[in-house]
Amino acid sequence: MKHSLLFIAATLAVVRADGSGAAISRWNGLRRRLSFQKVAGYEPGSQVTDHCAIDLDQAAIEAQLAIGTPESFANARRIYEEGGHSKSYAELSILTVNGLPFPVAKGTLIIGKNVEGTEVAGKAYEDYVSGVKRIRVQYSTTDIQESYMGEGCQVGGLIQMNTVGCLAREGTITIKEVELAYDYDPATENKNGRTIAGFSKGDTLRMKMRIKSDSCKGCPYDDFMYFYDYYGTDDYAHMWNVAAFDGAKTVFDNGNADFSQYDYAGREQVIKKGTAYLNVFMYVIREFEDALDDCEKECTNCNDGSVHAWDEGVCFYTGSIEGEDAATEDGKLLHQLADKRCKDYRTCGSEGNDVSGTAKLNYDISSLFAVGNFQVRSGNCPAARETTKEIVTKMYVPMIQGAMRYAYKVDELQGGEKERAEGAVFAAAVLPRVHAASPKAAEIIYENLRVGALETDFRAVKEAFESVYDKIGVTCGDVGGLWNDAMHKYYDGMEPCVSTLSTAVETKNNNTLAIALGCTFGALFVMAAAMVLYMRSREKQGDPVFQTSTAQETGAKDMN
């Protein structure tokens, strides 16, 4: 329940601010469509249960990494590459001599049966021309997260597969009321079109984040370019994880890491955090940017595609494990990260001064999710762009908190390989943004937290981060200070800084006010001077502006 009213409250605030009949009409139309299950309190406007399930892949990866053996790492890598829980499909061979007897459009309903004879519904994964003999059938999903795939067909690269809801090994499928014989191998040909590795493959990012085209109108995206410019490659996140799986070196322009220096404990950390905080992080941003690309300004009934993309971004930020109200500590993605770090930095609660509960950051971001949804749906695209900027800026905060926390642990608490690895991966997730603001600050952070750093100075790391807060757009209050709960005080040297951003904003506002007042008084002075000159001119002509009346002259004589 802790987030359940955020969407409605935020939306009503927008309506009240607008106050127009059009806004009320948009709200009434929107209210009628709120029928999808909440995502950590957020009300999606489309079905995204299958997208939210990507965190189940993350959980499966982490479970294998924790075992810490060559076999388990190979299993984790297979799940990372092949998925298992999101966008599941069966790759079938059509047994008719001439293949498909007619063209089949993407999304066309396809019906088959599982091994027990129960009906299995799906749809065409993509467009197919007549004569094709291999097709992909994407399994249908539901609006309920707990049973988003019905009985389920979750195979991909998983170790523990669920084939109950998969199509039988052989049989017939029905397309457009025509039965077609097929066969396939359920163990190897039930695959997944959405994987965590796929979020960072070169072609995906190049075409969806960097190269301007009809399918990416807003490319290149600013935040992706920070990472591209820093690392020098589109698939930096994938390259990071592959090198970590291999125990090898990365080959970047900046920010390199040599994972041969780590055993399983260190590599576990850089992989499980790399997949979530490098791969998924950037794809969250991509979905919000995609929503903006498709947003049609001032159009209230033609932005369903944008709303769906926005919903996807929320799902990738949150995941399915968080549930409807985020009342769990088992989440695996960015929402849970913010909740973890708030306990370390005393930034939990709606006021941001508690050490338990939901992060203030998540309260803020959840409200922005709701507002952004309304803005996109109602065609207020410029406002949605500003909302997106606010969301993305806040998403960097837990990365900063994580990097500084592990810098302190390594420096002051004699942290070992695990802590060093965690510091390295948190730094990797935010260094490109810091570098865009200050290459010098980024270099200081990297040298202190990189894999194989000779020494770590937490004060230097903290100072370097704080030097760019105003340029990044975060405040000292957003980040907080590293809290020692046992001593009920901040760790020495890790107290919250004094924000310069709010001071800068206040100074800017004061300067603006001063300029405005100066201009106003200046204009009044000019007008007054002109009036005086005009009056003196009239007096010289014997026709003063103000003349004494006869009554006033008589009264003056009587007084004398």
Residue, then its C-alpha position, 0 to 999 in steps of 0.5 A: m500500500k505504500h505506493s498505491l496512491l502515488f499515481i492518482a495523487a500525482t495525476l490529480a495534481v496535474v489536473r488541478a494545476d491545469g484546471s481546464g475542461a480538456a485536462i479533466s476530460r483526459w483524466n476521466g478517459l485515463r481513469r476508465r483505463l486503469s485496469f492493469q496490476k500495479v508495479a510497486g504502486y505505479e499504475p501502468g496503462s498497458q500490459v507489461t507483466d512479461h517485461c517486469a519478469i526480466d528480474l527473474d532472469q537476474a535472480a536466476i543469474e545471482a543464484q548460480l553466481a553465489i555457488g561459486t564454481p566453474e559450472s555455476f558460472a557457466n550456468a549464470r552466463r547461459i542465463y545472462e545470454e539466453g534468458g528464460h522468463s521474458k518474451s518466451y517463444a517456440e521455434l517451430s518447423i512447419l511440416t507441410v511440403n510448401g510451408l506456410p500456405f499464406p502470409v502471417a502478420k506479426g501478432t496473429l493469433i496462433i493456437g496449439k496444445n501442450v503435452e497434456g492436451t491443454e490449449v496453449a495460446g500464442k502469436a506470431y513473433e514477426d511477419y512471415v511470408s508464405g512458403v516459410k518453414r520455420i516460424r516463432v510462436q510467442y507465448s501469450t501473457t496475462d495481466i496478473q504478474e504472479s501468473y503472467m504466463g499461465e501454466g508457464c513455458q520458461v526454458g531459455g538458458l534456465i537450469q530449472m526449466n518449466t515446460v508445463g505450458c509449452l507447446a507439445r513436441e509435435g502436433t498441430i497449430t491453428i492459424k486463421e482457422v487452418e491447422l498446420a502440422y509442426d515439430y520442434d525440440p522443447a528443451t532447445e527451441n523454447k527461447n527468449g527474445r528479451t535477455i539481460a545480455g540483449f540490453s547491451k548488445g552492440d546492434t541493439l544499442r547502436m540502432k536504439m540509442r546512438i544512430k538517428s533513424d525513423s525508429c530512433k528519432g531522438c538519437p543519440y540519447d544524451d546519457f547513453m553518449y556519456f557512456y559511449d564517449y567514455y568507454g568507446t563502445d556501444d556494448y560496454a556493459h556486455m563487454w564488462n560482463v563477458a570479461a568478468f565471466d572470462g576472468a579477463k581484461t576489458v578493452f575500453d578507451n577509459g575505465n578498464a578492468d582486469f578481472s584476472q585479479y579476482d577469484y569467484a567472490g570478486r567476479e560474482q559482485v562485478i557480474k551480478k551488479g554489472t548486469a543490473y546496474l550497467n545493462v538494465f540501467m541504460y535500458v530503463i533510460r532507453e525506454f523512457e527516451d523511446a516513449l518521448d520519441d513516439c509522443e505526439k504533442e497535444c494528442t490525447n488519443c494517439n499515444d498508447g505506444s508511448v505509454h507502453a514504452w513508458d510502462e516498460g521503463v518502469c518495469f525494467y527499473t522495478g521488476s516483478i519481485e517488488g510486487e504491487d506495493a514494493a513491500t519486500e527486500d528481495g527485489k533485484l533491480l534499481h528500485q531495490l538498490a535505492d531502498k538498500r542504499c537509503k538504509d546506509y545513507r539515512t535517506c529513507g522515508s518520505e522526508g529522507n531522514d530515516v534508516s528504514g523503509t522505502a527510499k525517499l528517492n523511490y518516493d520521488i521517482s514513483s511520483l515522477f513515473a506517474v506524472g510522466n505517464f499522464q504527460v505522455r498519455s495526454g500529449n504534453c511531450p515537452a513536460a514529459r521530457e523534463t520529467t524524464k531528465e529528473i528521473v534519470t538524474k535521480m537514478y545516478v544517486p544510488m551508484i554514487q552512494g554505492a561507490m562512496r560506501y565501498a571506498y570507505k569500507v576498503d579504506e577504513l574497514q579493511g574491506g577485501e576482494k568482495e568490497r573492492a569489487e563492489g566499489a569497482v562496479f558501482a564506480a563503473a556505473v557512474l564514471p561516464r556521467v562524472h567524466a562528462a562533468s569533470p574528467k579530473a574528478a572521474e580520474i580520481i574516482y577511477e584510480n581509487l576504485r578501479v580493479g587492482a587499485l594500489e590504495t583507496d582514499f575514501r575522502a578523495v573519492k567523496e570530494a571528487f563526487e561532491s565536486v560535480y554534484d551541481k553539474i550532474g544535478v544532484t544535491c548533498g541531501d539526495v546522497g546523504g551521509l554514510w550512517n553508523d547505525a550502531m553509534h547513531k551517527y555518521y561515520d567520521g569523514m562521511e557526513p552529508c556535505v552542504s549542497t551547492l546546488s540549492t545555493a546556486v539556484e537560490t543565488k540565481n533566483n536572487n540575481t534574477l529578482a535583482i535584475a528584474l527590480g533594477c530594470t523596473f526601477g530603471a524604467l521608472f527613472v527614465m519615465a520620471a526624467a522624461m516627465v520633468l523635462y516635458m513639464r519644464s518645456r511647457e513652463k518655458q512656453g507659458d503653459p505649465v502643466f499644473q496651473t493655480s485655479t481662481a479659487q485657489e488664488t482668492g483663498a491665497k489672497d484672503m490668507n494674506 
